[in-house]
Amino acid sequence: MRDWYNDEPDRPKPGQVARTIVDCLHHWSDIELDLQDNGIDLESGVLHTRSWRWLRLRITALAADPHSRLHKALTKGA
């Protein structure tokens, strides 16, 4: 039995919806627009100079932000 301090990090908390990075990538136009709102222009070539981890962290943050287009797209109908 797991104790409170040994919680599984991948398990969604109550009220959260579990989504994979692939689920997020299906909403690429929302990601592009959200990143542009945050000052990241994907057309500038930034994806050629940054790591996949850098992009994944930003997409994950967008998915968790209730004000982002990505979050709204992922939770629509959930």
N, C-alpha and C positions, 0 to 999 in steps of 0.2 A: 504494500500500500504506500502511495506517495504521500509525503508530508507536505505542508504548505510551502516550505522553503525549497522543495525539489520539484516544482511544477514543470510540466512539459512545455518548453518554449514554443513549439509549433502548434499547440492546441489553441484554437480561437477562444477568446474570452467571451463571456455572455454578451450578446448583442453584436458580436463581430461575425463577419462572413468570411469563411476560408476561401481564398483565391490563390491560384498559382501565378507565377510570372507569365506563363503562357496565356492564362485568362486575361491578364492585363494587356499583353501584346495584341490581342484581338481588338483593342480599342486604341490603336496607334495614333489616330488623329486627335483623340482626347489627350493623349500623352504629349504629343507635339505642342498642342495649344497650352496645356498646363505648364510645360517647361518654358515656353515662350513667355508666359505670364510671370515666371520666376527669373527671367533674364537669360535663359539658356536657349540660344538659337541653334537648332540642330542642323540647319543649312550652312552654318559657319565652318563645318568640318570638325566640330568638337568631338564627334564620335570616333574620329580617326586618331585622336590624341589621348583619349581617356579609356580606361579599362571597362570591361563588362561590369565589374563590381561597382564602379562609379555610377553607371547608368541604372543598375538594378536597385541600388540604394535610393536613388531619386524616384524611381517608379514606385518602389515600396512606400516611400513617404507620401507620394501623391495618392496612392490607393488608400492610405490611412487617413488622409485629410478630408473631412466631410464637406469642405467647400470646393474641392477639386472636381473637374469634369470626370476624371477617371473614377473617382470614388462613387460619384452619382451613377455612372454607367454600370459599374460593377454591382451596385446595390439595388438598382432598379428592378423591382419585382421580387426582391429577396425577402 
